[in-house]
Amino acid sequence: FFSVSLSQRVMAIIESMVARVEVASIDEAFLDLTGMPGNMTELGRSIRSKVHRCTGIPVGVGIAPTKTLAKLANHTAKRLQAHTGGVVDICDPVKRDWVLRNTSVGEVWGIGRKMKAHLEGMRILSAKDLAMADPWMLRKTFRETLKKTS
């Protein structure tokens, strides 16, 4: 569905709008919006609109202070597209808290089936529960695996 040439077109569009782009895979990029002027949600809508207009590909845009949170925002943008228009900015702590509370721990980047089951056994059911969990206990239990999602 998503060819290399289409990916290159999408990334070129994004790079024409944002200076610092880290291409993570054929269908994913992280944008550094530090110092970008204006409203970030509006910028996200502009990126989404231009990519769709030029390629026909609908993209989700997640805006957040970390890559893990950006992926979570993107997941929410896609999951609740009728309400979000495909763009979610969780830089605001109130919006971030809502997303974390309403996201299953298994939907967090880097959490597989086994870890999800283990976390749920520890009563860590949502991304919010994970964010509030004791970091020392998580490191002890999961070693380095969860550290990557911070």
N, C-alpha and C positions, 0 to 999 in steps of 0.2 A: 504493500500500500504506500509506504513512504520511501521513495527511491533516493539514491544519493544525490542525483541532480536536483530533485525537488527540495531536499534538505539544504543543499547549497543555495538555492534561490531564497528559501525562507531565512537562512542565516544572513545572507547578503542584505535582505530587507531590514532585518533587526540591526545589523551592523551599521546601516545607513542612518539609523535613528538613535543608537546608543553607542558611545565610544568604546566602552569596555565590556566585551562579550566573551564568555568562556563557554565554548561548545562542549557539552558533556556527552552527547551521543547524537545519533542521526536525527533524533526528534526532540532534543532537549538542549536548552542553553540557560546559563545563569548570567544575568546582566548586573553589572555594578552600577547602581543608580546614584551613588554618592556624588553630591554636588549638582545633580541634575535640577534645573529650574522647574518650577510649576508643580502642579498636582500629580502625584505618581499614579493615581487611579486613572486620571485622564490620559497620561502617557501610556499606561497599559492598554487602555481602550484604543488609542491611536495605533499602537503596535498591532494589536489584534485585528483592527479594521484594515490596516494596510496589507498585512500578511494575507488576510482572507480575500481582499480585493485583487491582489496581484497573483495569487496562487490558487484560490478556491479552497484553501485549507483552513478550517476553523482551529484556532489555537486557544489554549487556556493561559492566563497570565496570573501568576501568584507573586505578590510583593511582600517581602518580609526582611527582617534584619539578618537572618541566617539562611543557608541553603536548605537545611531541613525544614525550617518554617516556611520558606518559599515553596518547597514541594508540597507542603501541607496546604498552603494557600491556593496553589494551583489545583490540587486535588479537589478542594472545596469549590473553586471556581467552576470546574467541570461538573462536579456532582450536583451543584445547585445552580446550574447555568440559567435556568428560567428566572432566578432571583438576582443573580450576580452579573449577568451579561457576559460571563466568561472571564471576569477580572475580579480578583479579591486581594485587597491590601490589608495585611494584619500587622502593620507597624504600630497601629494604635492598640494599647494594652487591652482595652475593653473588647475590641473585635477579636484580638488574638485569643483572649480568654474564652470567648464564645466558640471559636473554631476548635480550640483544644478540648473543651468540655463536650463538644458534639462530634468528636472524631474517635473512633475505636482505636485502641492501642495497636491493633494489627494493621491499621492503615498508615502507620508512621514509617517513613523511609528506613529501610534496614531491619525491620522487624519481620522475621519469617514466622512460619506456622509454629515451629517448636518454641521459639522465644515468646510468641504471643500466648501460647498455652501456659508457659511457665509464669509469665507476668500476670495473666488472669488468675492463676492459682495463688498469686501473692496479692490479689485484690486490686491489681493495677489494670483497670478496664478501659480507661480513656487516655488520650494524649495528655490531658490535664493531670490525671493521676500520675502518669510517667514524669511529667515536668515537676511535680511536687514531691516525688519519691526521693528518699535519702540517697544522694549520689554515692556515698561510701558503700551502702548496701548494694546498690546496682553494680558498682565496679567489682565488688567482692563476688557477687553472684554471676555476673556475665563477663567479667574481665574487660577486655578492650572492645568487645562488640558494640555495646551501647555508646561508648565514648565517641564513636564515629558519627552518631546521630546528633550530637550536641552542637 
